[in-house]
């Protein structure tokens, strides 16, 4: 069964990568390409509901943390990394996963930076896309490298999804049984990634495969015996209180800490209001990969610590194309609402502003009408001296003018976001 599981893991991982490859215009597979993040029960924290998360919890109640041991893409990466580069695996107290779970749920904007399904989706969205602006990629890669270093400790004590599933796994119907042939050699404990915790079992079959006496087997029992006891959760009252206080304080700090929001911060069309958007966005990277102009990129402190990694439009890289509304179609959490193309074309995401000191028509008196010619919304007119003037009523902030501006470096016409528009 160990080899069957590893083959199954590899197949699931290939499907996972293939789906990410299909996150591209015109999105022929629809929302199926983000099916892996949709399995995260944590999506309920954003107000989104997917039956996939309920299915995952149901499977966990039957078979334990089978998703972690058989399906999770990060679990597959850890499995094969340990096969190719074996080393001694450290153990950490299993209670730590519950403390982290409590703290991250109370400060859930941070949760998405390490939630395994979103983390893996984001990592490969970055890798498989020709980026030109990716400082957040460094944070993502460093996070994955740290996880690869901890390996066993990640699954056992650090993974937030694993911690949540382990709470349901305590009532699973499949049980590991050890026969009288056991000689107490300890080989099973050496290879087990969760330190032989019955109610936290990944159903990985390492113990069964490595037992020299063949004393370990697994049985599915639809009803627990009356004498069967559920293992006690390894937490203390003091630890729980510290986790709750830490989560609440962290949430307040990242929301209240003063920061200068970039006035050029532009969110995708259909994005929720800023305070709700930064909480609802799960940083899966799907919208940034599907963007045909590659203008959507992960924010890097432009909206403070709470907005780290959330998508923003940088028109100089790529404008918001008139023919595309896929960022809303693909968003699994509802942070970007679904709009029809007609609705999207009427949605104002910013406002173009001309820097007369850099504009060729204003500063040098040259005849340059590129921004006027490129604008699809008749939002740029020419005055009597053939200089561009913004029609604020028509401009929606798509950024085509900024993208096409021939001025070297920073464009002479730039799109400001919500803060710039109000200022």
C-alpha positions in Angstrom: 0.0 0.0 0.0 2.9 2.4 0.6 3.9 2.2 -3.1 0.3 2.6 -4.2 0.0 5.7 -2.1 3.2 7.2 -3.5 2.0 6.5 -7.1 -1.4 8.0 -6.3 0.3 11.1 -4.8 2.4 11.5 -7.9 -0.7 11.3 -10.2 -2.5 13.9 -8.1 0.5 16.2 -8.1 0.7 16.0 -11.9 -3.0 16.8 -12.2 -2.4 19.7 -9.8 0.4 21.1 -12.0 -1.7 20.5 -15.2 -4.6 22.5 -13.8 -2.3 25.4 -13.0 -1.0 25.3 -16.5 -4.6 25.9 -17.7 -4.9 29.0 -15.6 -4.5 31.2 -18.7 -6.7 33.2 -21.0 -9.3 32.2 -22.2 -9.7 29.9 -19.1 -11.1 26.9 -21.0 -11.6 24.8 -17.8 -13.4 27.5 -15.8 -13.3 27.3 -12.0 -12.0 23.7 -12.1 -8.4 25.1 -12.3 -8.7 26.3 -8.7 -10.3 23.2 -7.3 -7.5 22.5 -4.9 -7.8 25.8 -2.9 -11.5 25.2 -2.9 -11.0 22.1 -0.7 -9.7 24.3 2.2 -12.3 24.6 5.0 -10.6 27.9 5.9 -12.5 29.5 3.0 -15.4 29.8 5.4 -13.4 32.5 7.1 -13.8 34.7 4.0 -17.5 34.1 3.8 -17.1 31.8 0.8 -18.7 28.3 0.9 -17.7 25.3 -1.2 -19.0 21.8 -0.8 -15.4 20.6 -1.4 -14.5 21.6 2.2 -17.4 19.7 3.6 -16.4 16.6 1.5 -12.9 16.9 2.9 -14.2 17.0 6.5 -16.4 14.0 5.8 -13.5 12.0 4.4 -11.4 12.9 7.5 -14.2 11.6 9.8 -14.1 8.3 7.9 -10.4 7.8 7.1 -8.5 10.3 9.2 -6.0 12.7 7.6 -6.0 10.7 4.4 -6.0 14.0 2.4 -2.7 14.9 4.0 -1.1 11.6 3.2 -2.6 10.9 -0.2 -3.7 14.1 -1.9 -2.1 17.3 -0.5 0.4 18.6 -3.2 2.7 19.9 -0.4 2.6 16.5 1.3 3.6 14.9 -2.0 6.6 17.3 -2.3 7.7 16.5 1.2 7.3 12.8 0.6 9.5 12.7 -2.5 12.0 15.2 -1.1 12.5 12.9 1.8 12.9 9.9 -0.6 15.5 11.7 -2.7 17.3 13.5 0.2 16.7 11.4 3.4 17.7 12.8 6.7 16.8 12.5 10.4 13.4 13.9 10.9 12.9 16.1 14.0 9.8 15.9 16.1 7.9 18.8 17.7 5.2 18.8 20.3 1.9 18.0 18.6 0.1 20.5 20.7 1.9 23.3 18.8 -0.4 22.7 15.8 -3.5 23.6 17.8 -1.9 26.7 19.3 -0.9 27.8 15.8 -4.3 27.0 14.4 -6.1 29.1 17.1 -3.7 32.0 16.5 -3.9 31.9 12.7 -7.7 31.6 12.7 -8.0 34.7 14.8 -5.4 36.5 12.5 -6.5 34.8 9.3 -5.0 37.3 6.8 -1.7 35.7 7.8 -3.1 32.2 7.5 -3.0 32.3 3.7 0.7 32.8 3.6 1.3 29.3 4.9 -2.0 27.5 4.2 -0.6 24.5 2.2 -3.1 24.5 -0.7 -2.9 28.2 -1.3 0.9 28.2 -0.8 1.4 25.5 -3.4 -1.0 27.0 -5.9 0.8 30.4 -5.5 4.2 28.9 -5.8 3.6 27.2 -9.1 1.5 30.1 -10.5 4.6 32.2 -9.9 7.0 29.6 -11.4 4.9 28.9 -14.5 4.3 32.6 -15.3 6.8 34.9 -17.1 7.0 37.4 -14.2 8.8 40.8 -14.3 7.8 42.0 -10.9 7.9 39.3 -8.2 9.4 40.3 -4.8 6.7 38.4 -3.1 7.9 35.3 -4.9 11.0 35.4 -2.7 8.8 35.2 0.4 6.9 32.3 -1.1 10.0 30.4 -2.0 11.6 31.0 1.4 8.4 29.7 3.1 8.5 26.5 1.0 12.2 26.0 1.7 11.6 26.3 5.5 8.8 23.7 5.2 11.0 21.4 3.2 13.6 21.6 6.0 11.2 20.7 8.7 9.4 18.0 6.7 8.0 15.7 9.4 7.6 18.5 11.9 5.5 20.4 9.4 2.9 17.7 9.0 3.0 16.8 12.6 2.9 20.1 14.4 3.0 23.2 12.1 0.6 22.8 9.2 -2.7 24.8 10.0 -4.8 22.6 7.7 -3.3 19.5 9.3 -4.1 20.9 12.7 -7.8 21.5 11.7 -8.2 18.0 10.1 -6.6 16.3 13.1 -9.5 17.6 15.3 -11.9 15.7 13.0 -9.5 12.8 12.5 -9.9 11.9 16.2 -13.3 10.3 15.3 -12.2 8.4 12.2 -13.5 4.9 11.5 -10.3 3.4 10.2 -8.0 2.2 13.0 -4.4 0.9 13.2 -4.1 -2.4 15.0 -0.9 -4.1 16.3 -0.9 -7.9 16.8 0.9 -9.9 19.4 3.7 -10.5 16.9 5.1 -7.0 17.8 8.5 -7.2 19.3 8.7 -3.5 20.4 11.6 -2.9 18.0 10.6 0.8 17.5 11.0 0.7 13.8 7.4 2.0 13.2 8.0 5.0 15.5 11.2 5.9 13.6 9.4 6.1 10.3 6.1 7.6 11.4 5.6 11.3 10.6 3.1 11.9 13.4 4.9 10.0 16.2 2.4 7.1 16.1 -0.5 9.3 17.2 -3.5 7.0 16.4 -6.0 9.9 16.2 -3.7 11.9 13.9 -2.8 9.2 11.5 -2.0 10.2 7.9 -2.8 6.6 6.6 0.6 6.6 4.9 1.3 2.9 5.7 5.0 3.6 6.5 4.6 1.8 9.8 3.0 -1.3 8.1 5.6 -1.4 5.3 8.6 -1.1 7.7 7.4 -3.5 10.4 9.8 -6.5 10.2 7.2 -8.8 11.9 4.2 -7.8 9.8 2.4 -7.0 13.1 0.6 -3.8 11.9 -2.7 -3.8 9.9 -5.6 -1.3 9.3 -9.3 -2.1 9.7 -12.4 0.0 8.8 -15.0 -0.1 11.6 -18.2 1.9 11.1 -18.8 1.9 14.8 -16.4 2.5 17.6 -16.3 0.1 20.5 -17.7 1.6 23.7 -14.4 1.1 25.4 -12.4 2.9 22.7 -11.0 6.2 24.0 -10.2 9.2 22.0 -6.7 10.4 22.6 -6.5 13.5 24.7 -5.5 16.7 22.8 -2.0 17.7 23.9 -2.8 21.3 24.9 -2.8 23.3 28.1 -5.2 26.0 29.3 -2.3 28.5 29.5 -1.2 27.6 26.0 -4.7 28.1 24.6 -5.0 31.5 26.3 -1.7 32.6 25.0 -2.7 31.5 21.5 -6.0 33.4 21.7 -4.4 36.6 23.0 -1.6 36.4 20.4 -4.0 35.9 17.5 -6.2 38.8 18.6 -3.3 41.2 19.2 -1.6 40.2 15.9 -4.9 40.9 14.1 -5.2 44.3 15.7 -1.5 45.2 15.0 -1.6 44.4 11.3 -4.8 46.4 10.9 -3.9 49.4 13.0 -0.2 49.7 12.4 0.3 53.0 10.5 1.4 52.7 6.9 1.4 55.0 3.9 -0.8 53.3 1.3 0.5 53.7 -2.2 -1.7 56.1 -4.0 -1.0 54.1 -7.2 -2.5 51.0 -5.6 -5.1 49.7 -8.1 -7.2 46.6 -7.3 -8.7 44.4 -10.0 -12.2 45.3 -11.3 -14.8 43.7 -9.0 -12.5 43.7 -6.0 -14.3 44.1 -2.6 -13.8 47.3 -0.6 -10.2 47.5 0.6 -10.7 46.5 4.2 -12.8 43.4 3.1 -10.6 42.6 0.1 -7.4 42.2 2.1 -9.2 39.8 4.4 -11.0 37.8 1.8 -8.1 37.4 -0.6 -6.4 34.0 0.0 -3.2 34.8 -2.0 -3.6 31.8 -4.3 -2.1 33.6 -7.2 -4.7 32.5 -9.7 -5.8 36.0 -10.8 -2.3 37.1 -11.3 -1.5 34.1 -13.5 -4.7 34.3 -15.6 -4.2 38.0 -16.4 -3.4 38.2 -20.1 -1.3 41.3 -19.8 0.5 40.1 -16.7 -0.3 43.5 -15.2 -1.8 41.9 -12.0 1.0 41.2 -9.6 1.3 40.4 -5.9 1.4 43.6 -3.7 4.6 44.1 -1.8 3.7 46.4 1.2 1.9 48.9 -1.0 -1.2 48.3 1.2 0.7 47.6 4.4 1.4 44.3 6.1 -2.3 43.2 5.9 -2.3 43.4 2.1 1.0 41.6 1.5 0.6 39.3 -1.5 -2.8 40.5 -2.6 -3.2 41.3 -6.3 -2.7 44.9 -7.6 -2.6 46.2 -11.1 0.6 47.9 -12.4 -0.3 49.4 -15.7 3.3 50.0 -16.8 3.7 46.2 -16.9 0.3 45.5 -18.4 -3.1 47.3 -18.6 -6.4 45.8 -17.6 -7.5 44.5 -21.0 -11.0 45.5 -22.3 -11.8 41.9 -23.4 -10.9 40.1 -20.1 -12.9 39.6 -16.9 -11.2 36.4 -15.9 -9.8 37.5 -12.5 -13.4 37.6 -11.1 -14.3 34.3 -12.8 -11.4 32.5 -11.3 -11.3 33.9 -7.7 -12.2 31.0 -5.3 -12.9 33.2 -2.3 -15.1 35.9 -3.8 -12.5 38.7 -3.0 -13.0 39.6 -6.7 -16.6 39.5 -7.7 -17.8 38.0 -11.0 -18.6 40.7 -13.6 -19.8 40.4 -17.2 -17.7 42.2 -19.7 -20.2 45.0 -19.9 -20.3 45.5 -16.2 -16.5 45.4 -16.0 -16.2 48.1 -18.6 -18.3 50.4 -16.4 -16.4 49.6 -13.3 -14.0 52.4 -12.2 -10.8 51.1 -10.6 -8.7 54.2 -10.9 -8.2 57.6 -12.6 -5.6 58.7 -15.0 -3.5 61.7 -14.0 -1.1 63.6 -16.3 2.3 64.7 -15.1 2.7 67.9 -17.2 6.4 68.1 -16.3 7.1 64.8 -18.1 4.4 64.8 -20.8 6.0 65.5 -24.2 3.0 67.6 -25.4 3.1 69.8 -22.3 6.8 70.0 -21.5 8.4 69.9 -25.0 5.5 71.0 -27.2 5.7 67.9 -29.3 2.7 66.4 -31.0 2.1 63.2 -29.1 -1.4 61.7 -29.1 -0.6 58.1 -28.2 -2.6 58.1 -25.0 -5.6 59.6 -26.8 -5.3 57.1 -29.7 -5.0 54.1 -27.4 -7.9 55.0 -25.0 -11.0 52.8 -25.7 -13.3 54.9 -23.5 -12.9 58.3 -25.0 -11.5 59.4 -21.7 -8.7 61.5 -23.1 -9.4 64.6 -25.2 -7.0 67.2 -26.8 -7.1 70.9 -26.0 -6.6 73.6 -28.5 -2.8 73.1 -28.3 -3.2 69.4 -29.0 -2.3 68.5 -25.4 -4.1 65.6 -23.6 -6.8 66.3 -21.0 -8.5 63.7 -18.9 -12.2 63.2 -19.0 -12.8 62.1 -15.4 -16.3 61.0 -16.2 -15.3 58.5 -18.8 -12.0 57.3 -17.4 -12.2 53.9 -15.6 -8.5 53.5 -14.8 -7.7 50.6 -17.1 -4.1 51.8 -17.5 -3.8 51.5 -21.3 -2.6 55.1 -21.5 0.1 54.5 -18.9 1.2 51.3 -20.5 1.6 52.9 -24.0 3.1 56.2 -22.9 6.4 56.6 -24.9 8.2 58.5 -22.1 11.2 56.5 -20.8 10.9 55.1 -17.2 7.9 56.4 -15.3 5.1 57.3 -17.6 3.9 60.8 -18.0 0.3 59.7 -17.4 -0.3 57.4 -14.5 -3.4 55.8 -13.0 -4.1 56.4 -9.3 -6.1 54.1 -7.2 -8.8 54.6 -4.5 -6.6 56.8 -2.3 -5.3 58.9 -5.1 -8.8 59.4 -6.5 -10.1 60.6 -3.2 -7.1 62.8 -2.7 
